Amino acid sequence: MYVKAVLGAKGFETYTVAPDDSVLTALQLFNDKKIGFAVVKGAGGEPLGGVSEREICKALADPDSAGRQTPVRDVMTTEVVTCAPDDNLIKIMALMTKKRSRHMLVCDAEGLCGVISIGDVVKHRLDEIMREEEELLKYIDGTGYSA
């Protein structure tokens, strides 16, 4: 299976914030859209990095931070891992594990085309395994092939 299959199932929509937005703005987006990660885009629309609930929690726990008004640029990560739609999911799972990254930007020749999370990948693999199990059970029962 490939990254494009995960995006096909979950959708290609990406959510973004600007570097000057406050972490409160990002949290409101997370709450409204029921997400945990947003791409941070520059004025020209180019991805500069990403911000997740984890980075925001660390910033809010820091007694020296500006709290909810902390700019996203102060908490975002610029080391977001990227992949291509045609990348194999096994490779992606290994890369996410190695880089300890829970989110990955999906980019094609035209630029950013989606975001996947480790949860998206695990869900897709579980669905795939469940389908395979169902097909094997049909085969064993003698109903999984046509005569």
RAZI-V438704 format. One record per residue. PHI is phi in degrees with one decimal (NA if undefined). BURIAL is 1 if it has 9 or more other ideal C-beta (glycine too) atoms within 8 Angstrom, else 0. Layout:
phi = [PHI/PHI]
burial = [BURIAL/BURIAL]
//
This chain:
phi = [NA/-126.5/-55.8/-61.2/-69.0/-63.9/-63.9/-61.9/-80.8/-94.7/109.6/-99.7/-66.1/-119.7/-113.3/-131.2/-133.0/-97.8/-58.8/-86.4/-64.1/-80.0/-64.7/-62.3/-60.4/-63.0/-62.9/-64.9/-62.8/-57.5/-67.1/-62.9/-98.0/57.6/-125.8/-132.5/-155.3/-136.5/-77.1/-96.5/-112.1/-78.9/-59.5/-86.8/88.1/-81.2/-68.0/-103.2/161.0/-152.0/-136.3/-123.5/-56.0/-60.6/-63.2/-67.9/-59.9/-61.6/-66.0/-69.3/-78.9/-77.0/-65.7/-92.8/-83.8/-85.6/66.1/-65.5/-91.6/-57.1/-67.8/-54.2/-56.7/-80.5/-121.8/-68.1/-103.1/-100.1/-103.8/-74.6/-77.7/-120.8/-147.6/-112.8/-57.3/-90.3/-72.9/-74.1/-63.9/-62.8/-61.3/-66.3/-62.0/-64.5/-66.2/-62.4/-67.2/-61.2/-85.2/54.0/-112.2/-93.9/-135.2/-140.2/-81.2/-104.0/-125.5/-116.5/-61.0/-92.8/117.8/-64.3/-127.4/167.9/-135.9/-123.0/-114.0/-61.3/-62.8/-61.9/-66.9/-62.7/-58.9/-62.3/-65.0/-62.9/-59.7/-62.9/-63.8/-64.4/-64.2/-62.2/-61.7/-61.7/-65.8/-65.0/-64.6/-63.0/-63.3/-62.4/-72.9/85.7/-110.1/-95.6/-145.7/-99.6/-93.2]
burial = [0/1/1/0/1/1/1/0/0/0/0/0/0/0/1/0/1/1/1/0/1/1/1/0/1/1/1/0/1/1/0/0/0/0/0/0/1/1/1/1/1/1/0/0/0/0/1/1/1/1/1/1/0/0/1/1/0/1/1/1/0/0/0/0/1/0/0/1/0/1/1/1/0/1/1/1/1/0/0/1/1/0/1/1/1/0/1/0/1/0/0/1/1/0/1/1/0/0/0/0/1/1/1/1/1/1/1/0/0/0/0/1/1/1/1/1/1/1/0/1/1/0/0/1/1/0/1/1/0/0/0/0/0/0/1/1/1/1/1/0/0/0/0/1/0/0/0]
//
